[in-house]
Amino acid sequence: MPSRKAKPAAEPVFGTYDQKTLDAQYNLRALVPTHQVLLDRWLADSTAAAEQLAPVRDIRYGAGDKQLLDLFVPEGDGPYPVFLFIHGGYWQALSKDYTLFPAPGFVANGIAYASIGYDLCPDVSLDALVEEVRGAVEWVHHHARDHRLDRRRLYVGGHSAGGHLTAMMLSTDWARRGLPFDIVKGGCSVSGLYELEPLRLSYQNEVLRLTPEAVARLSPRNVMPAQSGPLILTVGGNETDEFLRQQADFASDWRLRGLPLVVVDSPDQNHFEILDAFKDPESGLMRAIRGMVGISAPA
């Protein structure tokens, strides 16, 4: 009988990953079968937060359809530090309406909270999307006094794709835009993406349409600032190896530049459960954020 030939191994496309395994590393919804339950809970909790606190909804900061923000401000005269939160969804899904639920924890500690919307890929390029979020930061800076905000204490945070955008805000040369170089005083990236080449090589690029040139200028690992306010990083211990590697490599590079960094352990969370930390005033993430803003204890 003729011997059977061994099936050739699939060619690696990134590191040791072939196409199938690379795609699996970045397919988070497949990894977490309960993801829709968790997304629905975010939306329900966000609706409840809006009903409880009556924020100013749909403030327009730019011309795009989704260039809107919702703003929660504590009662009183202020001015209050403000935390701008950027939602995830691989730059192509979800909206600001899903990330209102952290607001009560911030407002209770005298911190204003804004949930930022932005236009999505492929309707806009990732370059344009990054520029939109920069526009949101600029808008809050310029209009802070109108909303009892302290523009000298403006912080940015985000989840997943929003974590990438957070890192890009910290790396922006604000002085070239005619603004204080330290307009963003610090950031918090949750399960962020800091190296876009594996995304370009994965199935995600059918929507993102990244080129090698775009990867070079839009990967936070490639455009780190010379100086920065503190950065808080966290990633769930139950996330994929690639998400764990992305944070570890970025944290290492950030430290090598002598930039201030706090890494918060989230050992038992997956990519979606990790945001529950924003609802727990004693979570490591909320303690780190209060420390960054300069608030020592929960209300």
Secondary structure, 3 states (H helix, E strand, C coil): CCCCCCCCCCCEEECCEEHHHHHHHCCHHHHCCCHHHHHHHHHHHHHHHHHHHCCEEEEECCCCCCCEEEEECCCCCCCEEEEEEECCCCCCCCCHHHCCCCHHHHHCCCCEEEEECCCCCCCCCHHHHHHHHHHHHHHHHHHHHHHCEEEEEEEEEEECHHHHHHHHHHHCCHHHHCCCCCCCCEEEEECCCCCCHHHHCCCCHHHHCCCHHHHHHHCHHHCCCCCCCCEEEEEECCCCHHHHHHHHHHHHHHHHCCCCEEEEEECCCCCCHHHHHHHCCCCHHHHHHHHHHCCCCCC
